[in-house]
């Protein structure tokens, strides 16, 4: 344990200046110009398959809760939306149309926004479009690896295919760092930067923003052997062997490689956005550890803890931790524990079921009804606020469906805008 922490500290020496002095100073001397991510932020649907017309639930901007109680937009942009293709590595031709359109919806309604670039979840047959055309070939061997992954949440268990850019590969670090720099410059040029409050740090995830890699868990059983993955392989045992110890070692995985590689990406975002918060989303690892491969007998949650420590050192005083599965009866304790340890802010994202909004008490779609000042959706929002959350990401369908619950939460003083 001590050895890995020393290695982590060593790779951050050159990055510590990101948060010290000048206009980007942070921590106890944080200037008042740094906006605090706070309030209720509405999420867009974020698959590459989603058009602008389907990014939000019908009637969102006309909903009473949107006008009165929503403080901002949590804008999630799949990487292939801003980088459609790559032919020569290092020559990145960004396309900002999709990003600008989503930002435009927010600022035209006088809302703040947070930002996340991600690989982007796809339907079973369209996983290839989760990455820019030509990305894998141009980036190089084992730069972005295809995993078959067993998914059990929200719908019937199934196999998906996920292309995961490996953060310890120098070319991957180069791409994310270039995106951070160029996106920040673009937002300043358009005048939208002043409405930005938070940037989720990308580059380490199965398909979204949560800090995790395929582990082979959850996993199918032999009885699932007839189920096929989108690439045609059998779900059993492919989803297990794809992420076993031998496979990960062949790809260069180690705890220190993950922490050092992600730290390079985080430092790039900290430099590009020196006066904005950086967001980290933690996955609930459960009791057996579902977030990272465990090649060396680590305690559950150890790698996530080291990642939080590393980024909190890079950008002290301007890191926010959150989990994306908030429920009335479930709040990820690691978020509040690590936030207390490293002096980070706390945010949340409500859970989601089948694209229709949050579920309550572990149940499925529409289980938060009926709407009301003491309804289940209000209790869900209350749970996040009572667990130190000042910022929460909610789904657009819920803004339309639960206006009274949202209004009651705001009236109670939950998630005040700072």
Secondary structure, 3 states (H helix, E strand, C coil): CHHHHHHHHHHHHHHHHHHCCHHHCCHHHCCCCCCCCCEEEEECCCCCCCCHHHCCCCCCCCCHHHHHHEEEEEEEEEHHHHCCECCCCCCCCCCCHHHHHHHHHHHHCCCEEEEEEECCCCCCCCHHHHCCECHHHHHCCCCEEEEEEEECCCCCCEEEEEEEECCCCHHHHHHHHHHHHHHHHHHHHHCCHHHEEEEECCCCCCCCCEECCCCCCCCCCHHHCCCECCCCCEHHHHHHHCCCHHHHHHCCCCHHHHHHHHHHHHHHHHHHCCCCEEEEEECCCCCCCCCCCCCCCCCCCHHHHHHHHHHHHHCCCCEEEEEEEEECCECCHHHHHHHHHHCCEEEEEECCCCCCCCCCCCCCCCCCCCCCCCCHHHHHHHHHHHCCCCEEEEEHHHHHHCHHHHHHHHHCCCCCCC
